[in-house]
Amino acid sequence: MAQPTVFQLLVDERRWRDYDVFRHHYEEAAAELAQREGPPNLRTATIGRRQFVRWLRGQLEGTPRNDAKRILEHLFEGSRVFRTGM
């Protein structure tokens, strides 16, 4: 069995495996980041169920787009959630 990804470990640690729970925290982090650093349109960023499941299963080539990456790093307090080549 493959080792869990950093994302999986962080989500499990916080008990956020439920999509709606994770989405709530992701959207909160996006709004905080938009207010703190910008850009303002970041305030409405969200995560789709399909994308969340892909991340949770480690089915990602490369890293998320810049905004998603920034939101995740803010959400997980600066952790390097995704590593290149994962």
PDB file of N, CA, C and O in Angstrom:
ATOM      1  N   MET A   1       0.842  -1.194   0.000  1.00  0.00           N
ATOM      2  CA  MET A   1       0.000   0.000   0.000  1.00  0.00           C
ATOM      3  C   MET A   1       0.883   1.251   0.000  1.00  0.00           C
ATOM      4  O   MET A   1       1.886   1.311   0.711  1.00  0.00           O
ATOM      5  N   ALA A   2       0.506   2.234  -0.792  1.00  0.00           N
ATOM      6  CA  ALA A   2       1.278   3.462  -0.919  1.00  0.00           C
ATOM      7  C   ALA A   2       1.218   4.282   0.373  1.00  0.00           C
ATOM      8  O   ALA A   2       0.233   4.255   1.111  1.00  0.00           O
ATOM      9  N   GLN A   3       2.296   5.000   0.613  1.00  0.00           N
ATOM     10  CA  GLN A   3       2.321   5.881   1.779  1.00  0.00           C
ATOM     11  C   GLN A   3       1.355   7.033   1.565  1.00  0.00           C
ATOM     12  O   GLN A   3       1.182   7.492   0.436  1.00  0.00           O
ATOM     13  N   PRO A   4       0.721   7.508   2.637  1.00  0.00           N
ATOM     14  CA  PRO A   4      -0.202   8.638   2.492  1.00  0.00           C
ATOM     15  C   PRO A   4       0.547   9.903   2.091  1.00  0.00           C
ATOM     16  O   PRO A   4       1.715  10.087   2.436  1.00  0.00           O
ATOM     17  N   THR A   5      -0.137  10.763   1.366  1.00  0.00           N
ATOM     18  CA  THR A   5       0.447  12.046   0.986  1.00  0.00           C
ATOM     19  C   THR A   5       0.398  12.999   2.174  1.00  0.00           C
ATOM     20  O   THR A   5      -0.304  12.745   3.152  1.00  0.00           O
ATOM     21  N   VAL A   6       1.135  14.079   2.087  1.00  0.00           N
ATOM     22  CA  VAL A   6       1.104  15.106   3.129  1.00  0.00           C
ATOM     23  C   VAL A   6      -0.319  15.645   3.269  1.00  0.00           C
ATOM     24  O   VAL A   6      -0.803  15.858   4.381  1.00  0.00           O
ATOM     25  N   PHE A   7      -0.978  15.862   2.145  1.00  0.00           N
ATOM     26  CA  PHE A   7      -2.361  16.346   2.169  1.00  0.00           C
ATOM     27  C   PHE A   7      -3.252  15.384   2.941  1.00  0.00           C
ATOM     28  O   PHE A   7      -4.021  15.810   3.802  1.00  0.00           O
ATOM     29  N   GLN A   8      -3.158  14.100   2.646  1.00  0.00           N
ATOM     30  CA  GLN A   8      -3.968  13.107   3.350  1.00  0.00           C
ATOM     31  C   GLN A   8      -3.708  13.136   4.850  1.00  0.00           C
ATOM     32  O   GLN A   8      -4.645  13.078   5.646  1.00  0.00           O
ATOM     33  N   LEU A   9      -2.453  13.224   5.234  1.00  0.00           N
ATOM     34  CA  LEU A   9      -2.107  13.252   6.655  1.00  0.00           C
ATOM     35  C   LEU A   9      -2.686  14.488   7.344  1.00  0.00           C
ATOM     36  O   LEU A   9      -3.219  14.395   8.450  1.00  0.00           O
ATOM     37  N   LEU A  10      -2.581  15.636   6.691  1.00  0.00           N
ATOM     38  CA  LEU A  10      -3.097  16.875   7.280  1.00  0.00           C
ATOM     39  C   LEU A  10      -4.619  16.852   7.403  1.00  0.00           C
ATOM     40  O   LEU A  10      -5.176  17.295   8.408  1.00  0.00           O
ATOM     41  N   VAL A  11      -5.278  16.339   6.384  1.00  0.00           N
ATOM     42  CA  VAL A  11      -6.746  16.242   6.408  1.00  0.00           C
ATOM     43  C   VAL A  11      -7.189  15.259   7.494  1.00  0.00           C
ATOM     44  O   VAL A  11      -8.126  15.535   8.243  1.00  0.00           O
ATOM     45  N   ASP A  12      -6.518  14.123   7.574  1.00  0.00           N
ATOM     46  CA  ASP A  12      -6.857  13.127   8.595  1.00  0.00           C
ATOM     47  C   ASP A  12      -6.626  13.668  10.010  1.00  0.00           C
ATOM     48  O   ASP A  12      -7.439  13.463  10.911  1.00  0.00           O
ATOM     49  N   GLU A  13      -5.516  14.349  10.177  1.00  0.00           N
ATOM     50  CA  GLU A  13      -5.173  14.909  11.491  1.00  0.00           C
ATOM     51  C   GLU A  13      -6.269  15.849  11.995  1.00  0.00           C
ATOM     52  O   GLU A  13      -6.554  15.898  13.192  1.00  0.00           O
ATOM     53  N   ARG A  14      -6.869  16.580  11.086  1.00  0.00           N
ATOM     54  CA  ARG A  14      -7.901  17.554  11.454  1.00  0.00           C
ATOM     55  C   ARG A  14      -9.319  16.978  11.377  1.00  0.00           C
ATOM     56  O   ARG A  14     -10.291  17.645  11.733  1.00  0.00           O
ATOM     57  N   ARG A  15      -9.421  15.744  10.914  1.00  0.00           N
ATOM     58  CA  ARG A  15     -10.722  15.076  10.744  1.00  0.00           C
ATOM     59  C   ARG A  15     -11.615  15.817   9.754  1.00  0.00           C
ATOM     60  O   ARG A  15     -12.794  16.063  10.009  1.00  0.00           O
ATOM     61  N   TRP A  16     -11.012  16.164   8.612  1.00  0.00           N
ATOM     62  CA  TRP A  16     -11.719  16.906   7.571  1.00  0.00           C
ATOM     63  C   TRP A  16     -11.948  16.051   6.325  1.00  0.00           C
ATOM     64  O   TRP A  16     -12.036  16.606   5.230  1.00  0.00           O
ATOM     65  N   ARG A  17     -12.046  14.755   6.439  1.00  0.00           N
ATOM     66  CA  ARG A  17     -12.227  13.898   5.261  1.00  0.00           C
ATOM     67  C   ARG A  17     -13.586  14.073   4.608  1.00  0.00           C
ATOM     68  O   ARG A  17     -13.750  13.740   3.434  1.00  0.00           O
ATOM     69  N   ASP A  18     -14.545  14.578   5.326  1.00  0.00           N
ATOM     70  CA  ASP A  18     -15.860  14.869   4.746  1.00  0.00           C
ATOM     71  C   ASP A  18     -15.720  16.077   3.828  1.00  0.00           C
ATOM     72  O   ASP A  18     -15.200  17.114   4.238  1.00  0.00           O
ATOM     73  N   TYR A  19     -16.179  15.945   2.596  1.00  0.00           N
ATOM     74  CA  TYR A  19     -16.030  17.011   1.604  1.00  0.00           C
ATOM     75  C   TYR A  19     -16.602  18.344   2.084  1.00  0.00           C
ATOM     76  O   TYR A  19     -15.949  19.380   1.954  1.00  0.00           O
ATOM     77  N   ASP A  20     -17.819  18.325   2.638  1.00  0.00           N
ATOM     78  CA  ASP A  20     -18.452  19.584   3.065  1.00  0.00           C
ATOM     79  C   ASP A  20     -17.679  20.257   4.192  1.00  0.00           C
ATOM     80  O   ASP A  20     -17.592  21.484   4.247  1.00  0.00           O
ATOM     81  N   VAL A  21     -17.128  19.465   5.076  1.00  0.00           N
ATOM     82  CA  VAL A  21     -16.314  20.015   6.175  1.00  0.00           C
ATOM     83  C   VAL A  21     -15.048  20.646   5.600  1.00  0.00           C
ATOM     84  O   VAL A  21     -14.698  21.774   5.947  1.00  0.00           O
ATOM     85  N   PHE A  22     -14.362  19.910   4.718  1.00  0.00           N
ATOM     86  CA  PHE A  22     -13.143  20.448   4.126  1.00  0.00           C
ATOM     87  C   PHE A  22     -13.436  21.704   3.324  1.00  0.00           C
ATOM     88  O   PHE A  22     -12.715  22.695   3.441  1.00  0.00           O
ATOM     89  N   ARG A  23     -14.495  21.675   2.503  1.00  0.00           N
ATOM     90  CA  ARG A  23     -14.842  22.837   1.677  1.00  0.00           C
ATOM     91  C   ARG A  23     -15.073  24.072   2.540  1.00  0.00           C
ATOM     92  O   ARG A  23     -14.633  25.166   2.186  1.00  0.00           O
ATOM     93  N   HIS A  24     -15.753  23.909   3.660  1.00  0.00           N
ATOM     94  CA  HIS A  24     -16.002  25.024   4.573  1.00  0.00           C
ATOM     95  C   HIS A  24     -14.675  25.651   5.034  1.00  0.00           C
ATOM     96  O   HIS A  24     -14.519  26.871   4.997  1.00  0.00           O
ATOM     97  N   HIS A  25     -13.737  24.824   5.462  1.00  0.00           N
ATOM     98  CA  HIS A  25     -12.442  25.335   5.939  1.00  0.00           C
ATOM     99  C   HIS A  25     -11.637  25.945   4.792  1.00  0.00           C
ATOM    100  O   HIS A  25     -10.961  26.957   4.977  1.00  0.00           O
ATOM    101  N   TYR A  26     -11.707  25.340   3.625  1.00  0.00           N
ATOM    102  CA  TYR A  26     -11.000  25.855   2.446  1.00  0.00           C
ATOM    103  C   TYR A  26     -11.525  27.239   2.076  1.00  0.00           C
ATOM    104  O   TYR A  26     -10.743  28.153   1.812  1.00  0.00           O
ATOM    105  N   GLU A  27     -12.846  27.392   2.056  1.00  0.00           N
ATOM    106  CA  GLU A  27     -13.450  28.682   1.707  1.00  0.00           C
ATOM    107  C   GLU A  27     -13.149  29.748   2.766  1.00  0.00           C
ATOM    108  O   GLU A  27     -12.932  30.913   2.432  1.00  0.00           O
ATOM    109  N   GLU A  28     -13.137  29.356   4.015  1.00  0.00           N
ATOM    110  CA  GLU A  28     -12.762  30.293   5.088  1.00  0.00           C
ATOM    111  C   GLU A  28     -11.322  30.761   4.907  1.00  0.00           C
ATOM    112  O   GLU A  28     -11.032  31.952   5.025  1.00  0.00           O
ATOM    113  N   ALA A  29     -10.437  29.837   4.624  1.00  0.00           N
ATOM    114  CA  ALA A  29      -9.028  30.179   4.412  1.00  0.00           C
ATOM    115  C   ALA A  29      -8.873  31.100   3.205  1.00  0.00           C
ATOM    116  O   ALA A  29      -8.075  32.036   3.240  1.00  0.00           O
ATOM    117  N   ALA A  30      -9.623  30.845   2.148  1.00  0.00           N
ATOM    118  CA  ALA A  30      -9.553  31.692   0.950  1.00  0.00           C
ATOM    119  C   ALA A  30      -9.994  33.115   1.275  1.00  0.00           C
ATOM    120  O   ALA A  30      -9.358  34.078   0.845  1.00  0.00           O
ATOM    121  N   ALA A  31     -11.076  33.249   2.029  1.00  0.00           N
ATOM    122  CA  ALA A  31     -11.578  34.576   2.402  1.00  0.00           C
ATOM    123  C   ALA A  31     -10.572  35.313   3.286  1.00  0.00           C
ATOM    124  O   ALA A  31     -10.346  36.509   3.103  1.00  0.00           O
ATOM    125  N   GLU A  32      -9.972  34.612   4.233  1.00  0.00           N
ATOM    126  CA  GLU A  32      -8.960  35.229   5.101  1.00  0.00           C
ATOM    127  C   GLU A  32      -7.752  35.684   4.288  1.00  0.00           C
ATOM    128  O   GLU A  32      -7.236  36.784   4.487  1.00  0.00           O
ATOM    129  N   LEU A  33      -7.311  34.839   3.383  1.00  0.00           N
ATOM    130  CA  LEU A  33      -6.152  35.158   2.555  1.00  0.00           C
ATOM    131  C   LEU A  33      -6.442  36.347   1.638  1.00  0.00           C
ATOM    132  O   LEU A  33      -5.584  37.208   1.442  1.00  0.00           O
ATOM    133  N   ALA A  34      -7.638  36.391   1.084  1.00  0.00           N
ATOM    134  CA  ALA A  34      -8.028  37.509   0.221  1.00  0.00           C
ATOM    135  C   ALA A  34      -7.996  38.818   0.997  1.00  0.00           C
ATOM    136  O   ALA A  34      -7.521  39.836   0.492  1.00  0.00           O
ATOM    137  N   GLN A  35      -8.496  38.790   2.208  1.00  0.00           N
ATOM    138  CA  GLN A  35      -8.517  39.996   3.036  1.00  0.00           C
ATOM    139  C   GLN A  35      -7.103  40.410   3.443  1.00  0.00           C
ATOM    140  O   GLN A  35      -6.774  41.597   3.461  1.00  0.00           O
ATOM    141  N   ARG A  36      -6.287  39.436   3.764  1.00  0.00           N
ATOM    142  CA  ARG A  36      -4.938  39.708   4.256  1.00  0.00           C
ATOM    143  C   ARG A  36      -3.964  40.124   3.151  1.00  0.00           C
ATOM    144  O   ARG A  36      -3.209  41.084   3.306  1.00  0.00           O
ATOM    145  N   GLU A  37      -3.991  39.379   2.021  1.00  0.00           N
ATOM    146  CA  GLU A  37      -2.976  39.587   0.996  1.00  0.00           C
ATOM    147  C   GLU A  37      -3.519  39.904  -0.385  1.00  0.00           C
ATOM    148  O   GLU A  37      -2.813  40.479  -1.214  1.00  0.00           O
ATOM    149  N   GLY A  38      -4.789  39.528  -0.643  1.00  0.00           N
ATOM    150  CA  GLY A  38      -5.356  39.719  -1.969  1.00  0.00           C
ATOM    151  C   GLY A  38      -4.974  38.585  -2.884  1.00  0.00           C
ATOM    152  O   GLY A  38      -4.221  37.694  -2.493  1.00  0.00           O
ATOM    153  N   PRO A  39      -5.479  38.608  -4.084  1.00  0.00           N
ATOM    154  CA  PRO A  39      -6.428  39.559  -4.641  1.00  0.00           C
ATOM    155  C   PRO A  39      -7.834  39.324  -4.097  1.00  0.00           C
ATOM    156  O   PRO A  39      -8.136  38.247  -3.585  1.00  0.00           O
ATOM    157  N   PRO A  40      -8.698  40.345  -4.213  1.00  0.00           N
ATOM    158  CA  PRO A  40     -10.053  40.251  -3.668  1.00  0.00           C
ATOM    159  C   PRO A  40     -10.881  39.085  -4.214  1.00  0.00           C
ATOM    160  O   PRO A  40     -11.720  38.542  -3.497  1.00  0.00           O
ATOM    161  N   ASN A  41     -10.659  38.694  -5.469  1.00  0.00           N
ATOM    162  CA  ASN A  41     -11.456  37.606  -6.049  1.00  0.00           C
ATOM    163  C   ASN A  41     -11.148  36.252  -5.406  1.00  0.00           C
ATOM    164  O   ASN A  41     -11.898  35.295  -5.596  1.00  0.00           O
ATOM    165  N   LEU A  42     -10.076  36.166  -4.665  1.00  0.00           N
ATOM    166  CA  LEU A  42      -9.728  34.954  -3.944  1.00  0.00           C
ATOM    167  C   LEU A  42     -10.790  34.629  -2.889  1.00  0.00           C
ATOM    168  O   LEU A  42     -10.960  33.477  -2.490  1.00  0.00           O
ATOM    169  N   ARG A  43     -11.490  35.663  -2.454  1.00  0.00           N
ATOM    170  CA  ARG A  43     -12.523  35.543  -1.420  1.00  0.00           C
ATOM    171  C   ARG A  43     -13.609  34.526  -1.799  1.00  0.00           C
ATOM    172  O   ARG A  43     -14.216  33.914  -0.920  1.00  0.00           O
ATOM    173  N   THR A  44     -13.851  34.346  -3.081  1.00  0.00           N
ATOM    174  CA  THR A  44     -14.914  33.448  -3.527  1.00  0.00           C
ATOM    175  C   THR A  44     -14.394  32.086  -4.004  1.00  0.00           C
ATOM    176  O   THR A  44     -15.151  31.296  -4.567  1.00  0.00           O
ATOM    177  N   ALA A  45     -13.127  31.818  -3.783  1.00  0.00           N
ATOM    178  CA  ALA A  45     -12.557  30.538  -4.224  1.00  0.00           C
ATOM    179  C   ALA A  45     -13.201  29.381  -3.462  1.00  0.00           C
ATOM    180  O   ALA A  45     -13.519  29.493  -2.278  1.00  0.00           O
ATOM    181  N   THR A  46     -13.382  28.284  -4.161  1.00  0.00           N
ATOM    182  CA  THR A  46     -13.949  27.082  -3.551  1.00  0.00           C
ATOM    183  C   THR A  46     -13.240  25.867  -4.129  1.00  0.00           C
ATOM    184  O   THR A  46     -12.375  25.992  -4.996  1.00  0.00           O
ATOM    185  N   ILE A  47     -13.610  24.703  -3.643  1.00  0.00           N
ATOM    186  CA  ILE A  47     -13.038  23.454  -4.129  1.00  0.00           C
ATOM    187  C   ILE A  47     -14.180  22.508  -4.492  1.00  0.00           C
ATOM    188  O   ILE A  47     -15.104  22.305  -3.704  1.00  0.00           O
ATOM    189  N   GLY A  48     -14.110  21.941  -5.668  1.00  0.00           N
ATOM    190  CA  GLY A  48     -15.138  20.992  -6.086  1.00  0.00           C
ATOM    191  C   GLY A  48     -14.922  19.624  -5.449  1.00  0.00           C
ATOM    192  O   GLY A  48     -13.801  19.262  -5.090  1.00  0.00           O
ATOM    193  N   ARG A  49     -15.995  18.883  -5.316  1.00  0.00           N
ATOM    194  CA  ARG A  49     -15.926  17.541  -4.718  1.00  0.00           C
ATOM    195  C   ARG A  49     -14.934  16.652  -5.484  1.00  0.00           C
ATOM    196  O   ARG A  49     -14.117  15.960  -4.878  1.00  0.00           O
ATOM    197  N   ARG A  50     -15.015  16.681  -6.793  1.00  0.00           N
ATOM    198  CA  ARG A  50     -14.143  15.830  -7.606  1.00  0.00           C
ATOM    199  C   ARG A  50     -12.666  16.157  -7.378  1.00  0.00           C
ATOM    200  O   ARG A  50     -11.835  15.256  -7.264  1.00  0.00           O
ATOM    201  N   GLN A  51     -12.347  17.452  -7.311  1.00  0.00           N
ATOM    202  CA  GLN A  51     -10.956  17.856  -7.082  1.00  0.00           C
ATOM    203  C   GLN A  51     -10.494  17.431  -5.692  1.00  0.00           C
ATOM    204  O   GLN A  51      -9.375  16.946  -5.524  1.00  0.00           O
ATOM    205  N   PHE A  52     -11.361  17.615  -4.694  1.00  0.00           N
ATOM    206  CA  PHE A  52     -11.027  17.206  -3.328  1.00  0.00           C
ATOM    207  C   PHE A  52     -10.717  15.706  -3.282  1.00  0.00           C
ATOM    208  O   PHE A  52      -9.738  15.293  -2.662  1.00  0.00           O
ATOM    209  N   VAL A  53     -11.534  14.912  -3.924  1.00  0.00           N
ATOM    210  CA  VAL A  53     -11.330  13.457  -3.932  1.00  0.00           C
ATOM    211  C   VAL A  53     -10.018  13.113  -4.628  1.00  0.00           C
ATOM    212  O   VAL A  53      -9.288  12.235  -4.167  1.00  0.00           O
ATOM    213  N   ARG A  54      -9.712  13.786  -5.720  1.00  0.00           N
ATOM    214  CA  ARG A  54      -8.435  13.551  -6.420  1.00  0.00           C
ATOM    215  C   ARG A  54      -7.262  13.859  -5.505  1.00  0.00           C
ATOM    216  O   ARG A  54      -6.311  13.080  -5.433  1.00  0.00           O
ATOM    217  N   TRP A  55      -7.317  14.985  -4.807  1.00  0.00           N
ATOM    218  CA  TRP A  55      -6.246  15.339  -3.878  1.00  0.00           C
ATOM    219  C   TRP A  55      -6.154  14.301  -2.762  1.00  0.00           C
ATOM    220  O   TRP A  55      -5.061  13.880  -2.383  1.00  0.00           O
ATOM    221  N   LEU A  56      -7.296  13.900  -2.247  1.00  0.00           N
ATOM    222  CA  LEU A  56      -7.333  12.958  -1.131  1.00  0.00           C
ATOM    223  C   LEU A  56      -6.759  11.598  -1.539  1.00  0.00           C
ATOM    224  O   LEU A  56      -6.130  10.923  -0.723  1.00  0.00           O
ATOM    225  N   ARG A  57      -6.967  11.202  -2.764  1.00  0.00           N
ATOM    226  CA  ARG A  57      -6.453   9.917  -3.259  1.00  0.00           C
ATOM    227  C   ARG A  57      -5.019  10.016  -3.780  1.00  0.00           C
ATOM    228  O   ARG A  57      -4.426   9.014  -4.179  1.00  0.00           O
ATOM    229  N   GLY A  58      -4.466  11.238  -3.771  1.00  0.00           N
ATOM    230  CA  GLY A  58      -3.110  11.419  -4.272  1.00  0.00           C
ATOM    231  C   GLY A  58      -3.025  11.358  -5.780  1.00  0.00           C
ATOM    232  O   GLY A  58      -1.967  11.060  -6.334  1.00  0.00           O
ATOM    233  N   GLN A  59      -4.136  11.640  -6.455  1.00  0.00           N
ATOM    234  CA  GLN A  59      -4.192  11.571  -7.917  1.00  0.00           C
ATOM    235  C   GLN A  59      -3.943  12.942  -8.526  1.00  0.00           C
ATOM    236  O   GLN A  59      -4.817  13.519  -9.172  1.00  0.00           O
ATOM    237  N   LEU A  60      -2.754  13.445  -8.313  1.00  0.00           N
ATOM    238  CA  LEU A  60      -2.416  14.769  -8.812  1.00  0.00           C
ATOM    239  C   LEU A  60      -1.034  14.718  -9.435  1.00  0.00           C
ATOM    240  O   LEU A  60      -0.087  14.208  -8.836  1.00  0.00           O
ATOM    241  N   GLU A  61      -0.929  15.248 -10.634  1.00  0.00           N
ATOM    242  CA  GLU A  61       0.371  15.356 -11.282  1.00  0.00           C
ATOM    243  C   GLU A  61       0.840  16.791 -11.099  1.00  0.00           C
ATOM    244  O   GLU A  61       0.130  17.727 -11.466  1.00  0.00           O
ATOM    245  N   GLY A  62       2.007  16.968 -10.547  1.00  0.00           N
ATOM    246  CA  GLY A  62       2.512  18.307 -10.295  1.00  0.00           C
ATOM    247  C   GLY A  62       1.867  18.900  -9.056  1.00  0.00           C
ATOM    248  O   GLY A  62       1.578  18.189  -8.093  1.00  0.00           O
ATOM    249  N   THR A  63       1.642  20.204  -9.087  1.00  0.00           N
ATOM    250  CA  THR A  63       1.054  20.896  -7.946  1.00  0.00           C
ATOM    251  C   THR A  63      -0.197  21.648  -8.388  1.00  0.00           C
ATOM    252  O   THR A  63      -0.378  21.906  -9.578  1.00  0.00           O
ATOM    253  N   PRO A  64      -1.063  22.001  -7.433  1.00  0.00           N
ATOM    254  CA  PRO A  64      -2.260  22.771  -7.791  1.00  0.00           C
ATOM    255  C   PRO A  64      -1.887  24.136  -8.348  1.00  0.00           C
ATOM    256  O   PRO A  64      -0.751  24.591  -8.217  1.00  0.00           O
ATOM    257  N   ARG A  65      -2.856  24.770  -8.963  1.00  0.00           N
ATOM    258  CA  ARG A  65      -2.641  26.115  -9.486  1.00  0.00           C
ATOM    259  C   ARG A  65      -2.294  27.059  -8.349  1.00  0.00           C
ATOM    260  O   ARG A  65      -2.539  26.759  -7.181  1.00  0.00           O
ATOM    261  N   ASN A  66      -1.726  28.192  -8.699  1.00  0.00           N
ATOM    262  CA  ASN A  66      -1.207  29.137  -7.706  1.00  0.00           C
ATOM    263  C   ASN A  66      -2.195  29.508  -6.613  1.00  0.00           C
ATOM    264  O   ASN A  66      -1.843  29.467  -5.434  1.00  0.00           O
ATOM    265  N   ASP A  67      -3.428  29.870  -6.974  1.00  0.00           N
ATOM    266  CA  ASP A  67      -4.397  30.278  -5.948  1.00  0.00           C
ATOM    267  C   ASP A  67      -4.712  29.135  -4.999  1.00  0.00           C
ATOM    268  O   ASP A  67      -4.737  29.327  -3.784  1.00  0.00           O
ATOM    269  N   ALA A  68      -4.952  27.958  -5.539  1.00  0.00           N
ATOM    270  CA  ALA A  68      -5.262  26.801  -4.694  1.00  0.00           C
ATOM    271  C   ALA A  68      -4.073  26.473  -3.792  1.00  0.00           C
ATOM    272  O   ALA A  68      -4.246  26.144  -2.619  1.00  0.00           O
ATOM    273  N   LYS A  69      -2.890  26.564  -4.341  1.00  0.00           N
ATOM    274  CA  LYS A  69      -1.677  26.295  -3.570  1.00  0.00           C
ATOM    275  C   LYS A  69      -1.545  27.287  -2.414  1.00  0.00           C
ATOM    276  O   LYS A  69      -1.235  26.893  -1.289  1.00  0.00           O
ATOM    277  N   ARG A  70      -1.776  28.553  -2.685  1.00  0.00           N
ATOM    278  CA  ARG A  70      -1.707  29.579  -1.632  1.00  0.00           C
ATOM    279  C   ARG A  70      -2.755  29.334  -0.556  1.00  0.00           C
ATOM    280  O   ARG A  70      -2.469  29.455   0.635  1.00  0.00           O
ATOM    281  N   ILE A  71      -3.962  28.991  -0.972  1.00  0.00           N
ATOM    282  CA  ILE A  71      -5.044  28.740  -0.014  1.00  0.00           C
ATOM    283  C   ILE A  71      -4.694  27.542   0.865  1.00  0.00           C
ATOM    284  O   ILE A  71      -4.869  27.594   2.082  1.00  0.00           O
ATOM    285  N   LEU A  72      -4.206  26.475   0.259  1.00  0.00           N
ATOM    286  CA  LEU A  72      -3.849  25.284   1.026  1.00  0.00           C
ATOM    287  C   LEU A  72      -2.722  25.562   2.009  1.00  0.00           C
ATOM    288  O   LEU A  72      -2.762  25.098   3.148  1.00  0.00           O
ATOM    289  N   GLU A  73      -1.725  26.309   1.577  1.00  0.00           N
ATOM    290  CA  GLU A  73      -0.624  26.644   2.475  1.00  0.00           C
ATOM    291  C   GLU A  73      -1.114  27.508   3.634  1.00  0.00           C
ATOM    292  O   GLU A  73      -0.650  27.350   4.764  1.00  0.00           O
ATOM    293  N   HIS A  74      -2.041  28.412   3.363  1.00  0.00           N
ATOM    294  CA  HIS A  74      -2.633  29.226   4.430  1.00  0.00           C
ATOM    295  C   HIS A  74      -3.489  28.344   5.345  1.00  0.00           C
ATOM    296  O   HIS A  74      -3.409  28.454   6.569  1.00  0.00           O
ATOM    297  N   LEU A  75      -4.288  27.491   4.763  1.00  0.00           N
ATOM    298  CA  LEU A  75      -5.167  26.603   5.518  1.00  0.00           C
ATOM    299  C   LEU A  75      -4.369  25.702   6.454  1.00  0.00           C
ATOM    300  O   LEU A  75      -4.766  25.482   7.598  1.00  0.00           O
ATOM    301  N   PHE A  76      -3.265  25.193   5.975  1.00  0.00           N
ATOM    302  CA  PHE A  76      -2.445  24.283   6.769  1.00  0.00           C
ATOM    303  C   PHE A  76      -1.217  24.984   7.348  1.00  0.00           C
ATOM    304  O   PHE A  76      -0.174  24.364   7.552  1.00  0.00           O
ATOM    305  N   GLU A  77      -1.354  26.260   7.606  1.00  0.00           N
ATOM    306  CA  GLU A  77      -0.354  27.066   8.306  1.00  0.00           C
ATOM    307  C   GLU A  77       1.038  26.969   7.699  1.00  0.00           C
ATOM    308  O   GLU A  77       2.021  26.740   8.404  1.00  0.00           O
ATOM    309  N   GLY A  78       1.110  27.145   6.392  1.00  0.00           N
ATOM    310  CA  GLY A  78       2.409  27.203   5.736  1.00  0.00           C
ATOM    311  C   GLY A  78       3.022  25.856   5.403  1.00  0.00           C
ATOM    312  O   GLY A  78       4.126  25.810   4.862  1.00  0.00           O
ATOM    313  N   SER A  79       2.341  24.756   5.709  1.00  0.00           N
ATOM    314  CA  SER A  79       2.878  23.434   5.368  1.00  0.00           C
ATOM    315  C   SER A  79       3.019  23.312   3.860  1.00  0.00           C
ATOM    316  O   SER A  79       2.244  23.900   3.105  1.00  0.00           O
ATOM    317  N   ARG A  80       3.973  22.573   3.441  1.00  0.00           N
ATOM    318  CA  ARG A  80       4.129  22.291   2.020  1.00  0.00           C
ATOM    319  C   ARG A  80       3.256  21.090   1.704  1.00  0.00           C
ATOM    320  O   ARG A  80       3.700  19.944   1.784  1.00  0.00           O
ATOM    321  N   VAL A  81       2.025  21.360   1.347  1.00  0.00           N
ATOM    322  CA  VAL A  81       1.000  20.331   1.212  1.00  0.00           C
ATOM    323  C   VAL A  81       1.268  19.398   0.037  1.00  0.00           C
ATOM    324  O   VAL A  81       1.105  18.184   0.156  1.00  0.00           O
ATOM    325  N   PHE A  82       1.670  19.952  -1.073  1.00  0.00           N
ATOM    326  CA  PHE A  82       1.906  19.157  -2.276  1.00  0.00           C
ATOM    327  C   PHE A  82       3.374  19.273  -2.653  1.00  0.00           C
ATOM    328  O   PHE A  82       3.965  20.351  -2.587  1.00  0.00           O
ATOM    329  N   ARG A  83       3.941  18.165  -3.043  1.00  0.00           N
ATOM    330  CA  ARG A  83       5.324  18.168  -3.506  1.00  0.00           C
ATOM    331  C   ARG A  83       5.314  17.907  -5.002  1.00  0.00           C
ATOM    332  O   ARG A  83       4.477  17.155  -5.502  1.00  0.00           O
ATOM    333  N   THR A  84       6.223  18.514  -5.700  1.00  0.00           N
ATOM    334  CA  THR A  84       6.326  18.324  -7.147  1.00  0.00           C
ATOM    335  C   THR A  84       6.561  16.857  -7.465  1.00  0.00           C
ATOM    336  O   THR A  84       7.331  16.175  -6.789  1.00  0.00           O
ATOM    337  N   GLY A  85       5.884  16.381  -8.508  1.00  0.00           N
ATOM    338  CA  GLY A  85       6.073  15.009  -8.952  1.00  0.00           C
ATOM    339  C   GLY A  85       5.238  14.001  -8.182  1.00  0.00           C
ATOM    340  O   GLY A  85       5.461  12.797  -8.310  1.00  0.00           O
ATOM    341  N   MET A  86       4.294  14.458  -7.396  1.00  0.00           N
ATOM    342  CA  MET A  86       3.475  13.556  -6.608  1.00  0.00           C
ATOM    343  C   MET A  86       2.451  12.864  -7.461  1.00  0.00           C
ATOM    344  O   MET A  86       1.668  12.061  -6.956  1.00  0.00           O
TER     345      MET A  86
END
